[in-house]
Amino acid sequence: DTAYSTITISASPNVSFSFAPQAPCPAPATVQFTNTTTGAASYFWRFGDAPTSTSTAVSPSHTYAQNGFYTV
């Protein structure tokens, strides 16, 4: 007997996004993220202000409670 399996290799996604605050500072401030990534099958965002501040939405928004610099 012989078994066959098809394996699909995909290119790595080209990750990019833009963002726009929805309200002026000071905090709390809500930021809208617009996903412009190509080649991804799913999304996982970390907003940088807490370990549990995440989303699996394609283009999420997030409210930051404090002013600061955040790595998304």
C-alpha distance (Angstrom), angle and dihedral (degrees) to the residues before:
residue distance angle dihedral
D1 . . .
T2 3.79 . .
A3 3.80 126.9 .
Y4 3.80 125.2 -159.2
S5 3.78 131.2 -165.0
T6 3.78 130.5 -174.0
I7 3.80 116.4 -133.3
T8 3.78 120.2 -165.2
I9 3.80 118.1 -156.2
S10 3.79 115.7 -162.0
A11 3.75 130.2 -166.2
S12 3.78 117.1 -108.5
P13 3.78 114.3 -91.9
N14 3.79 119.5 -99.0
V15 3.80 99.4 -126.8
S16 3.80 119.4 -151.5
F17 3.77 139.6 137.1
S18 3.77 142.3 166.5
F19 3.78 129.6 -141.8
A20 3.77 139.3 -157.3
P21 3.80 129.3 -171.5
Q22 3.80 110.3 -122.9
A23 3.81 94.0 -155.2
P24 3.79 132.3 27.2
C25 3.79 121.5 -100.4
P26 3.01 142.7 -69.7
A27 3.79 105.6 85.1
P28 2.89 142.4 -63.6
A29 3.80 88.7 68.3
T30 3.80 128.1 167.9
V31 3.80 116.7 -144.8
Q32 3.81 123.8 -162.1
F33 3.82 113.4 -146.6
T34 3.81 117.3 -156.2
N35 3.78 113.2 -157.6
T36 3.81 115.1 -140.6
T37 3.82 95.5 166.5
T38 3.79 118.4 136.3
G39 3.80 127.2 -155.9
A40 3.82 99.3 25.1
A41 3.79 125.1 129.1
S42 3.82 96.4 -164.8
Y43 3.79 139.9 5.5
F44 3.79 136.7 -131.7
W45 3.79 118.7 -178.4
R46 3.82 126.6 -166.5
F47 3.78 111.1 -167.4
G48 3.82 96.5 -159.8
D49 3.80 99.9 -125.6
A50 3.82 100.6 90.7
P51 3.81 136.8 -0.2
T52 3.81 90.2 -111.5
S53 3.81 95.8 48.4
T54 3.79 97.4 105.0
S55 3.79 141.1 127.4
T56 3.79 139.1 -169.5
A57 3.81 93.8 -159.9
V58 3.80 118.3 121.6
S59 3.84 94.1 -125.3
P60 3.80 108.6 9.1
S61 3.77 133.4 -179.0
H62 3.80 123.4 -139.6
T63 3.79 134.4 -168.5
Y64 3.79 116.6 -138.2
A65 3.81 113.0 -152.5
Q66 3.81 95.7 -159.2
N67 3.77 136.3 36.6
G68 3.79 113.6 -107.0
F69 3.78 148.4 99.8
Y70 3.80 116.2 -67.0
T71 3.80 132.5 -172.1
V72 3.81 110.6 -139.6
